[in-house]
Amino acid sequence: MQAWRAKEKALQFLRGPPADSYSKLPSYLYILEKTYPGSVVKLKKTNDDCFLYVFVMICTSISGREYCRPVVVVDGTFLKSAYMGIMLTASTMDALGTILPLVYVVVDSENDVSWKWFFEQFKHAYGERPNMCVVSDRNESILKATSIVYPCMPHYSCMWHIWTNIWEKFKRDI
């Protein structure tokens, strides 16, 4: 425990308090835009100027979309740190079958408002393609957000998530 506390103190000495990282976010996004022209970055703050959401889509993902399949896979995952949060991602597959990450977003929680904001920013940056569809884990907030932002786009369920959910229910019932 003493070694862990020493390591934490050393990291705080080198990097500063973790809360200060949020104040550096605007300059990080500015550098991303300058380093990768054509990238789309958005920072949304609360009324009292606190971090709420951040959206990052690098220019190579935008320019590579014409060589990709019109299938967009979205999902969210927990961030394990002192400040928690959720990272939302979207990816697709190129003509060679390689996964191409499109965007990453950090939000406060996986809810209707954050997914709607995600898809609004995504549509602005990525656009809408013919025969485009979304694949997800059937999260209700994703279904609501896509029906609002992309009303004519079909939505499919990820078979892995369906199988996992069925398997978990089966194990509980045994």
N, CA, C and O of each residue as an XYZ file, in Angstrom:
696
protein
N       0.823     -1.184      0.000
C       0.000      0.000      0.000
C       0.876      1.260      0.000
O       0.547      2.256     -0.645
N       1.983      1.201      0.726
C       2.885      2.341      0.788
C       3.498      2.618     -0.596
O       3.639      3.773     -0.997
N       3.857      1.557     -1.312
C       4.419      1.712     -2.656
C       3.381      2.322     -3.595
O       3.713      3.184     -4.409
N       2.136      1.886     -3.489
C       1.073      2.423     -4.341
C       0.874      3.915     -4.069
O       0.755      4.706     -5.005
N       0.838      4.306     -2.771
C       0.673      5.721     -2.427
C       1.850      6.543     -2.941
O       1.664      7.668     -3.406
N       3.067      5.988     -2.862
C       4.247      6.705     -3.366
C       4.140      6.905     -4.874
O       4.454      7.976     -5.394
N       3.697      5.868     -5.562
C       3.519      5.967     -7.024
C       2.475      7.030     -7.357
O       2.693      7.840     -8.258
N       1.344      7.042     -6.647
C       0.282      8.023     -6.877
C       0.777      9.445     -6.635
O       0.454     10.356     -7.398
N       1.560      9.636     -5.574
C       2.118     10.961     -5.283
C       3.081     11.404     -6.388
O       3.073     12.563     -6.800
N       3.905     10.473     -6.859
C       4.850     10.799     -7.935
C       4.106     11.178     -9.209
O       4.472     12.143     -9.880
N       3.065     10.425     -9.542
C       2.272     10.743    -10.736
C       1.581     12.095    -10.596
O       1.526     12.866    -11.554
N       1.064     12.383     -9.425
C       0.415     13.672     -9.220
C       1.433     14.803     -9.303
O       1.121     15.881     -9.809
N       2.649     14.566     -8.811
C       3.703     15.570     -8.909
C       4.051     15.845    -10.375
O       4.227     16.999    -10.768
N       4.150     14.772    -11.190
C       4.496     14.923    -12.605
C       3.355     15.501    -13.443
O       3.570     16.382    -14.275
N       2.141     14.996    -13.214
C       0.995     15.348    -14.068
C       0.074     16.396    -13.460
O      -0.717     17.011    -14.177
N       0.161     16.605    -12.180
C      -0.778     17.487    -11.499
C      -2.007     16.703    -11.077
O      -2.116     15.515    -11.378
N      -2.930     17.348    -10.388
C      -4.149     16.657     -9.956
C      -4.980     16.213    -11.170
O      -5.032     16.927    -12.172
N      -5.624     15.051    -11.090
C      -6.414     14.568    -12.228
C      -7.498     15.546    -12.676
O      -7.799     15.620    -13.868
N      -8.082     16.289    -11.758
C      -9.137     17.241    -12.119
C      -8.623     18.336    -13.051
O      -9.397     18.897    -13.827
N      -7.319     18.649    -12.984
C      -6.745     19.673    -13.860
C      -6.726     19.241    -15.321
O      -6.617     20.085    -16.211
N      -6.832     17.942    -15.579
C      -6.818     17.445    -16.950
C      -7.968     18.013    -17.768
O      -7.818     18.269    -18.962
N      -9.121     18.210    -17.124
C     -10.274     18.742    -17.838
C     -10.034     20.168    -18.317
O     -10.560     20.567    -19.356
N      -9.253     20.931    -17.581
C      -8.956     22.300    -18.020
C      -8.013     22.312    -19.224
O      -7.950     23.299    -19.957
N      -7.279     21.210    -19.427
C      -6.367     21.115    -20.567
C      -7.041     20.569    -21.823
O      -6.441     20.566    -22.898
N      -8.278     20.109    -21.693
C      -8.984     19.503    -22.814
C      -9.159     20.450    -24.010
O      -8.941     20.008    -25.138
N      -9.536     21.718    -23.835
C      -9.660     22.601    -25.001
C      -8.358     22.741    -25.792
O      -8.384     22.770    -27.022
N      -7.218     22.830    -25.095
C      -5.954     22.953    -25.829
C      -5.600     21.653    -26.538
O      -5.025     21.683    -27.626
N      -5.934     20.506    -25.937
C      -5.723     19.212    -26.600
C      -6.542     19.130    -27.883
O      -6.037     18.692    -28.917
N      -7.795     19.547    -27.820
C      -8.660     19.510    -29.006
C      -8.160     20.482    -30.074
O      -8.224     20.179    -31.265
N      -7.667     21.635    -29.660
C      -7.102     22.601    -30.594
C      -5.895     21.997    -31.324
O      -5.762     22.145    -32.539
N      -5.028     21.324    -30.583
C      -3.853     20.693    -31.193
C      -4.276     19.587    -32.155
O      -3.681     19.440    -33.223
N      -5.299     18.805    -31.794
C      -5.817     17.773    -32.700
C      -6.284     18.382    -34.019
O      -5.972     17.868    -35.093
N      -7.032     19.477    -33.932
C      -7.530     20.141    -35.144
C      -6.399     20.672    -36.010
O      -6.466     20.591    -37.236
N      -5.360     21.216    -35.385
C      -4.235     21.763    -36.140
C      -3.350     20.664    -36.722
O      -2.821     20.807    -37.825
N      -3.191     19.572    -35.984
C      -2.349     18.466    -36.441
C      -3.040     17.661    -37.539
O      -2.395     17.209    -38.484
N      -4.337     17.489    -37.410
C      -5.126     16.714    -38.372
C      -6.221     17.594    -38.956
O      -7.374     17.497    -38.537
N      -5.875     18.467    -39.933
C      -6.888     19.356    -40.509
C      -8.040     18.544    -41.116
O      -7.826     17.517    -41.760
N      -9.231     19.019    -40.899
C     -10.415     18.316    -41.386
C     -11.048     17.424    -40.339
O     -12.122     16.864    -40.562
N     -10.391     17.287    -39.199
C     -10.971     16.509    -38.102
C     -12.123     17.300    -37.487
O     -12.185     18.524    -37.598
N     -13.023     16.583    -36.846
C     -14.146     17.233    -36.184
C     -14.051     16.945    -34.688
O     -14.099     15.792    -34.257
N     -13.917     17.996    -33.920
C     -13.871     17.873    -32.467
C     -14.881     18.845    -31.878
O     -14.992     19.988    -32.322
N     -15.602     18.389    -30.893
C     -16.610     19.222    -30.224
C     -16.481     19.013    -28.729
O     -16.285     17.893    -28.255
N     -16.591     20.092    -28.004
C     -16.568     20.048    -26.552
C     -17.842     20.711    -26.060
O     -18.110     21.868    -26.385
N     -18.619     19.993    -25.288
C     -19.843     20.558    -24.717
C     -19.662     20.668    -23.219
O     -19.255     19.716    -22.553
N     -19.972     21.848    -22.696
C     -19.848     22.105    -21.268
C     -21.221     22.438    -20.692
O     -22.151     22.785    -21.421
N     -21.326     22.325    -19.381
C     -22.555     22.711    -18.697
C     -22.613     24.231    -18.605
O     -21.660     24.915    -18.979
N     -23.727     24.761    -18.110
C     -23.878     26.211    -17.969
C     -22.842     26.813    -17.032
O     -22.466     27.974    -17.191
N     -22.378     26.037    -16.057
C     -21.357     26.549    -15.138
C     -19.940     26.185    -15.592
O     -19.016     26.127    -14.781
N     -19.780     25.939    -16.899
C     -18.478     25.735    -17.548
C     -17.757     24.453    -17.119
O     -16.527     24.415    -17.100
N     -18.504     23.414    -16.778
C     -17.913     22.126    -16.438
C     -18.028     21.183    -17.630
O     -18.959     21.290    -18.428
N     -17.092     20.273    -17.744
C     -17.080     19.290    -18.825
C     -18.352     18.451    -18.819
O     -18.806     18.005    -17.765
N     -18.933     18.234    -20.019
C     -20.088     17.358    -20.137
C     -19.839     16.277    -21.180
O     -19.931     15.088    -20.873
N     -19.518     16.685    -22.435
C     -19.277     15.729    -23.513
C     -18.086     16.190    -24.351
O     -17.796     17.384    -24.434
N     -17.405     15.234    -24.967
C     -16.390     15.549    -25.967
C     -16.544     14.561    -27.123
O     -16.775     13.371    -26.910
N     -16.414     15.068    -28.345
C     -16.583     14.293    -29.578
C     -15.299     14.441    -30.394
O     -14.833     15.559    -30.614
N     -14.719     13.318    -30.846
C     -13.493     13.364    -31.646
C     -13.615     12.416    -32.831
O     -13.775     11.207    -32.665
N     -13.538     12.989    -34.029
C     -13.494     12.201    -35.262
C     -12.310     12.714    -36.081
O     -12.318     13.846    -36.565
N     -11.297     11.868    -36.227
C     -10.071     12.248    -36.936
C     -10.341     12.252    -38.449
O     -11.143     11.463    -38.951
N      -9.665     13.142    -39.152
C      -9.905     13.356    -40.582
C      -9.746     12.093    -41.424
O     -10.435     11.945    -42.433
N      -8.866     11.189    -41.041
C      -8.682      9.966    -41.836
C      -9.926      9.089    -41.809
O     -10.214      8.392    -42.782
N     -10.655      9.116    -40.719
C     -11.909      8.364    -40.642
C     -12.958      8.980    -41.560
O     -13.755      8.267    -42.170
N     -12.954     10.295    -41.655
C     -13.918     10.986    -42.515
C     -13.592     10.732    -43.981
O     -14.484     10.432    -44.774
N     -12.307     10.853    -44.347
C     -11.935     10.672    -45.757
C     -12.008      9.210    -46.191
O     -12.158      8.931    -47.381
N     -11.903      8.273    -45.249
C     -11.939      6.862    -45.595
C     -13.330      6.288    -45.737
O     -13.479      5.132    -46.131
N     -14.361      7.069    -45.426
C     -15.724      6.533    -45.423
C     -16.205      6.058    -46.776
O     -17.027      5.145    -46.857
N     -15.703      6.666    -47.845
C     -16.167      6.259    -49.177
C     -15.682      4.863    -49.564
O     -16.213      4.264    -50.499
N     -14.677      4.340    -48.855
C     -14.143      3.010    -49.135
C     -14.651      1.963    -48.151
O     -14.175      0.827    -48.137
N     -15.612      2.351    -47.337
C     -16.109      1.463    -46.289
C     -17.529      0.998    -46.579
O     -18.258      1.587    -47.377
N     -17.883     -0.066    -45.909
C     -19.242     -0.562    -45.988
C     -20.162      0.405    -45.261
O     -19.717      1.098    -44.346
N     -21.436      0.472    -45.643
C     -22.345      1.434    -44.999
C     -22.908      0.949    -43.663
O     -24.008      1.342    -43.277
N     -22.174      0.112    -42.967
C     -22.600     -0.422    -41.680
C     -21.793      0.265    -40.583
O     -20.562      0.258    -40.611
N     -22.492      0.857    -39.621
C     -21.840      1.543    -38.510
C     -22.198      0.804    -37.223
O     -23.374      0.655    -36.891
N     -21.184      0.349    -36.507
C     -21.376     -0.366    -35.244
C     -21.089      0.601    -34.113
O     -20.017      1.202    -34.056
N     -22.060      0.751    -33.205
C     -21.898      1.674    -32.082
C     -22.006      0.906    -30.770
O     -22.711     -0.099    -30.669
N     -21.285      1.410    -29.767
C     -21.344      0.791    -28.449
C     -20.796      1.768    -27.420
O     -20.160      2.763    -27.768
N     -21.048      1.478    -26.172
C     -20.540      2.281    -25.076
C     -19.830      1.387    -24.083
O     -20.163      0.210    -23.945
N     -18.852      1.948    -23.391
C     -18.136      1.194    -22.372
C     -17.818      2.117    -21.201
O     -17.654      3.324    -21.376
N     -17.734      1.544    -20.019
C     -17.456      2.304    -18.818
C     -15.994      2.733    -18.783
O     -15.104      1.984    -19.188
N     -15.762      3.942    -18.297
C     -14.410      4.415    -18.033
C     -14.159      4.243    -16.544
O     -14.928      4.730    -15.715
N     -13.103      3.564    -16.220
C     -12.812      3.290    -14.808
C     -11.709      4.227    -14.351
O     -10.525      3.992    -14.592
N     -12.120      5.276    -13.697
C     -11.165      6.240    -13.149
C     -11.864      6.973    -12.021
O     -12.983      6.627    -11.643
N     -11.216      7.965    -11.496
C     -11.803      8.725    -10.395
C     -13.054      9.469    -10.837
O     -13.922      9.754    -10.011
N     -13.163      9.790    -12.131
C     -14.270     10.615    -12.607
C     -15.307      9.851    -13.403
O     -16.295     10.427    -13.857
N     -15.089      8.570    -13.573
C     -16.030      7.685    -14.256
C     -16.363      8.211    -15.650
O     -15.506      8.809    -16.302
N     -17.589      8.000    -16.115
C     -18.000      8.409    -17.445
C     -18.145      7.198    -18.345
O     -17.892      6.062    -17.944
N     -18.552      7.469    -19.555
C     -18.783      6.440    -20.558
C     -18.098      6.877    -21.854
O     -18.181      8.042    -22.244
N     -17.427      5.944    -22.511
C     -16.886      6.224    -23.836
C     -17.791      5.551    -24.864
O     -18.002      4.339    -24.825
N     -18.323      6.355    -25.782
C     -19.136      5.858    -26.877
C     -18.259      5.802    -28.120
O     -17.467      6.712    -28.366
N     -18.397      4.751    -28.893
C     -17.591      4.604    -30.104
C     -18.455      4.203    -31.278
O     -19.542      3.648    -31.116
N     -17.950      4.495    -32.461
C     -18.559      4.022    -33.704
C     -17.427      3.545    -34.595
O     -16.367      4.168    -34.662
N     -17.662      2.441    -35.274
C     -16.656      1.916    -36.195
C     -17.369      1.284    -37.382
O     -18.578      1.054    -37.359
N     -16.593      1.013    -38.408
C     -17.124      0.381    -39.607
C     -16.055     -0.557    -40.143
O     -15.030     -0.777    -39.497
N     -16.294     -1.102    -41.309
C     -15.349     -2.035    -41.912
C     -15.028     -1.554    -43.324
O     -15.922     -1.166    -44.076
N     -13.744     -1.583    -43.674
C     -13.362     -1.158    -45.016
C     -13.521     -2.312    -46.002
O     -13.955     -3.403    -45.632
N     -13.167     -2.060    -47.249
C     -13.353     -3.045    -48.313
C     -12.531     -4.314    -48.096
O     -12.891     -5.373    -48.610
N     -11.433     -4.225    -47.346
C     -10.589     -5.388    -47.078
C     -11.005     -6.145    -45.826
O     -10.387     -7.149    -45.473
N     -12.052     -5.668    -45.149
C     -12.518     -6.333    -43.946
C     -11.818     -5.883    -42.676
O     -11.938     -6.536    -41.639
N     -11.092     -4.781    -42.743
C     -10.394     -4.242    -41.588
C     -11.323     -3.276    -40.849
O     -12.026     -2.482    -41.474
N     -11.321     -3.347    -39.541
C     -12.163     -2.448    -38.753
C     -11.552     -1.059    -38.755
O     -10.362     -0.885    -38.493
N     -12.383     -0.079    -39.053
C     -11.958      1.319    -39.076
C     -12.689      2.070    -37.967
O     -13.901      2.265    -38.055
N     -11.976      2.496    -36.924
C     -12.633      3.306    -35.891
C     -13.024      4.651    -36.495
O     -12.222      5.287    -37.179
N     -14.240      5.071    -36.245
C     -14.723      6.324    -36.808
C     -14.671      7.474    -35.812
O     -14.210      8.569    -36.133
N     -15.146      7.214    -34.606
C     -15.286      8.307    -33.648
C     -15.215      7.759    -32.230
O     -15.576      6.610    -31.972
N     -14.745      8.600    -31.318
C     -14.881      8.298    -29.905
C     -15.416      9.535    -29.198
O     -15.062     10.670    -29.517
N     -16.280      9.272    -28.229
C     -16.966     10.326    -27.499
C     -16.938      9.955    -26.023
O     -17.114      8.789    -25.669
N     -16.721     10.927    -25.176
C     -16.804     10.701    -23.740
C     -18.002     11.498    -23.231
O     -18.123     12.699    -23.473
N     -18.885     10.794    -22.516
C     -20.097     11.412    -21.977
C     -20.234     11.050    -20.499
O     -19.489     10.221    -19.976
N     -21.196     11.686    -19.842
C     -21.398     11.427    -18.415
C     -22.051     10.081    -18.161
O     -21.664      9.371    -17.233
N     -23.041      9.717    -18.977
C     -23.707      8.431    -18.822
C     -24.349      8.034    -20.139
O     -24.525      8.861    -21.034
N     -24.693      6.766    -20.246
C     -25.310      6.235    -21.462
C     -26.820      6.434    -21.327
O     -27.528      5.574    -20.802
N     -27.304      7.588    -21.811
C     -28.713      7.919    -21.697
C     -29.230      8.515    -23.008
O     -28.471      8.669    -23.964
N     -30.511      8.847    -23.049
C     -31.128      9.368    -24.272
C     -30.440     10.639    -24.761
O     -30.165     10.781    -25.953
N     -30.165     11.554    -23.850
C     -29.582     12.843    -24.221
C     -28.171     12.678    -24.789
O     -27.843     13.281    -25.810
N     -27.338     11.869    -24.137
C     -25.957     11.708    -24.608
C     -25.905     10.961    -25.941
O     -25.116     11.327    -26.812
N     -26.721      9.928    -26.118
C     -26.732      9.230    -27.403
C     -27.284     10.122    -28.503
O     -26.802     10.058    -29.634
N     -28.267     10.942    -28.213
C     -28.801     11.869    -29.231
C     -27.710     12.864    -29.641
O     -27.527     13.136    -30.828
N     -26.991     13.402    -28.656
C     -25.901     14.331    -28.958
C     -24.834     13.632    -29.799
O     -24.325     14.203    -30.763
N     -24.497     12.387    -29.428
C     -23.534     11.587    -30.180
C     -23.951     11.484    -31.646
O     -23.152     11.776    -32.536
N     -25.195     11.070    -31.906
C     -25.632     10.874    -33.286
C     -25.786     12.193    -34.042
O     -25.576     12.225    -35.255
N     -26.146     13.277    -33.364
C     -26.208     14.578    -34.034
C     -24.820     14.991    -34.518
O     -24.659     15.431    -35.656
N     -23.817     14.848    -33.644
C     -22.442     15.194    -34.033
C     -21.934     14.247    -35.108
O     -21.246     14.665    -36.040
N     -22.273     12.971    -34.977
C     -21.846     11.974    -35.955
C     -22.427     12.280    -37.334
O     -21.718     12.209    -38.338
N     -23.708     12.619    -37.382
C     -24.351     12.932    -38.667
C     -23.733     14.175    -39.293
O     -23.537     14.237    -40.507
N     -23.429     15.162    -38.459
C     -22.791     16.378    -38.962
C     -21.408     16.072    -39.552
O     -21.054     16.606    -40.603
N     -20.635     15.227    -38.891
C     -19.264     14.932    -39.327
C     -19.206     13.864    -40.413
O     -18.439     13.993    -41.368
N     -19.996     12.830    -40.279
C     -19.917     11.659    -41.169
C     -20.953     11.698    -42.281
O     -20.719     11.186    -43.376
N     -22.086     12.299    -41.999
C     -23.144     12.392    -42.990
C     -24.025     11.155    -42.997
O     -24.065     10.381    -42.040
N     -24.722     10.997    -44.098
C     -25.615      9.858    -44.277
C     -25.312      9.255    -45.638
O     -25.218      9.976    -46.631
N     -25.161      7.951    -45.689
C     -24.821      7.261    -46.925
C     -25.991      6.407    -47.387
O     -26.839      6.025    -46.580
N     -26.043      6.104    -48.687
C     -27.088      5.193    -49.156
C     -26.925      3.821    -48.499
O     -25.804      3.341    -48.332
N     -28.018      3.204    -48.136
C     -28.058      1.871    -47.518
C     -27.349      1.802    -46.167
O     -26.996      0.713    -45.713
N     -27.139      2.927    -45.531
C     -26.449      2.954    -44.249
C     -27.344      2.351    -43.161
O     -28.556      2.568    -43.152
N     -26.732      1.590    -42.242
C     -27.465      1.022    -41.116
C     -26.597      1.059    -39.871
O     -25.378      1.209    -39.950
N     -27.240      0.922    -38.726
C     -26.550      0.916    -37.437
C     -26.728     -0.448    -36.791
O     -27.806     -1.039    -36.842
N     -25.655     -0.939    -36.184
C     -25.687     -2.183    -35.418
C     -25.296     -1.833    -33.988
O     -24.304     -1.142    -33.757
N     -26.095     -2.322    -33.019
C     -25.798     -2.027    -31.620
C     -26.256     -3.171    -30.732
O     -26.692     -4.218    -31.211
N     -26.148     -2.949    -29.433
C     -26.539     -3.955    -28.448
C     -28.000     -3.814    -28.013
O     -28.373     -4.330    -26.960
N     -28.812     -3.145    -28.781
C     -30.241     -2.921    -28.525
C     -30.489     -2.021    -27.322
O     -31.537     -2.127    -26.685
N     -29.568     -1.157    -27.005
C     -29.759     -0.180    -25.942
C     -30.923      0.730    -26.339
O     -30.950      1.250    -27.455
N     -31.874      0.923    -25.441
C     -33.064      1.723    -25.739
C     -32.710      3.149    -26.139
O     -33.359      3.726    -27.011
N     -31.692      3.720    -25.513
C     -31.293      5.090    -25.841
C     -30.731      5.192    -27.253
O     -30.935      6.198    -27.932
N     -30.029      4.162    -27.698
C     -29.517      4.150    -29.074
C     -30.679      4.078    -30.055
O     -30.696      4.794    -31.056
N     -31.642      3.219    -29.771
C     -32.816      3.096    -30.643
C     -33.566      4.414    -30.752
O     -33.966      4.808    -31.848
N     -33.764      5.102    -29.631
C     -34.459      6.395    -29.645
C     -33.673      7.435    -30.419
O     -34.229      8.152    -31.251
N     -32.381      7.515    -30.145
C     -31.549      8.538    -30.790
C     -31.466      8.336    -32.293
O     -31.562      9.304    -33.047
N     -31.288      7.097    -32.747
C     -31.211      6.876    -34.197
C     -32.535      7.169    -34.869
O     -32.556      7.655    -35.999
N     -33.641      6.884    -34.201
C     -34.944      7.166    -34.816
C     -35.194      8.663    -34.941
O     -35.958      9.089    -35.808
N     -34.568      9.464    -34.093
C     -34.716     10.921    -34.170
C     -33.743     11.517    -35.187
O     -34.145     12.301    -36.047
N     -32.468     11.148    -35.092
C     -31.426     11.766    -35.921
C     -31.380     11.158    -37.325
O     -31.201     11.880    -38.305
N     -31.540      9.845    -37.426
C     -31.553      9.134    -38.706
C     -32.889      8.395    -38.828
O     -32.920      7.174    -38.682
N     -33.990      9.103    -39.091
C     -35.308      8.457    -39.032
C     -35.531      7.327    -40.039
O     -36.332      6.432    -39.769
N     -34.868      7.338    -41.164
C     -35.094      6.308    -42.191
C     -34.043      5.205    -42.180
O     -34.104      4.285    -42.996
N     -33.094      5.285    -41.279
C     -32.001      4.316    -41.271
C     -32.388      3.078    -40.469
O     -32.877      3.198    -39.345
N     -32.172      1.881    -41.038
C     -32.475      0.659    -40.281
C     -31.481      0.436    -39.139
O     -30.338      0.893    -39.184
N     -31.942     -0.267    -38.136
C     -31.148     -0.554    -36.955
C     -31.172     -2.051    -36.721
O     -32.240     -2.663    -36.705
N     -29.992     -2.650    -36.538
C     -29.892     -4.092    -36.331
C     -29.226     -4.377    -35.001
O     -28.521     -3.534    -34.446
N     -29.460     -5.572    -34.503
C     -28.881     -5.980    -33.226
C     -27.642     -6.827    -33.462
O     -27.581     -7.629    -34.394
N     -26.669     -6.633    -32.606
C     -25.436     -7.403    -32.672
C     -25.712     -8.820    -32.158
O     -26.175     -8.991    -31.030
N     -25.436     -9.814    -32.966
C     -25.716    -11.200    -32.586
C     -24.893    -11.643    -31.381
O     -25.356    -12.460    -30.586
N     -23.678    -11.114    -31.236
C     -22.861    -11.468    -30.087
C     -23.533    -11.012    -28.800
O     -23.578    -11.757    -27.822
N     -24.062     -9.772    -28.801
C     -24.747     -9.270    -27.612
C     -26.016    -10.076    -27.327
O     -26.313    -10.376    -26.171
N     -26.754    -10.421    -28.364
C     -27.966    -11.224    -28.162
C     -27.597    -12.575    -27.552
O     -28.220    -13.022    -26.589
N     -26.586    -13.214    -28.118
C     -26.166    -14.525    -27.611
C     -25.685    -14.413    -26.165
O     -26.029    -15.258    -25.338
N     -24.906    -13.396    -25.849
C     -24.408    -13.202    -24.488
C     -25.568    -13.002    -23.518
O     -25.582    -13.582    -22.432
N     -26.537    -12.183    -23.913
C     -27.691    -11.945    -23.037
C     -28.487    -13.228    -22.809
O     -28.915    -13.495    -21.686
N     -28.690    -14.021    -23.852
C     -29.419    -15.282    -23.722
C     -28.638    -16.243    -22.825
O     -29.215    -16.899    -21.958
N     -27.320    -16.322    -23.040
C     -26.472    -17.213    -22.254
C     -26.493    -16.824    -20.778
O     -26.585    -17.690    -19.908
N     -26.407    -15.505    -20.490
C     -26.442    -15.044    -19.102
C     -27.779    -15.394    -18.451
O     -27.813    -15.820    -17.297
N     -28.869    -15.219    -19.175
C     -30.192    -15.560    -18.633
C     -30.272    -17.061    -18.395
O     -30.806    -17.500    -17.377
N     -29.746    -17.850    -19.323
C     -29.768    -19.310    -19.180
C     -28.990    -19.739    -17.941
O     -29.449    -20.597    -17.187
N     -27.806    -19.143    -17.725
C     -26.990    -19.499    -16.555
C     -27.707    -19.132    -15.257
O     -27.612    -19.871    -14.277
N     -28.421    -18.005    -15.230
C     -29.143    -17.608    -14.023
C     -30.293    -18.566    -13.713
O     -30.594    -18.844    -12.552
N     -30.929    -19.064    -14.779
C     -32.100    -19.924    -14.607
C     -31.738    -21.341    -14.183
O     -32.596    -22.082    -13.705
N     -30.478    -21.722    -14.353
C     -30.074    -23.095    -14.009
C     -30.010    -23.277    -12.513
O     -29.688    -24.365    -12.037
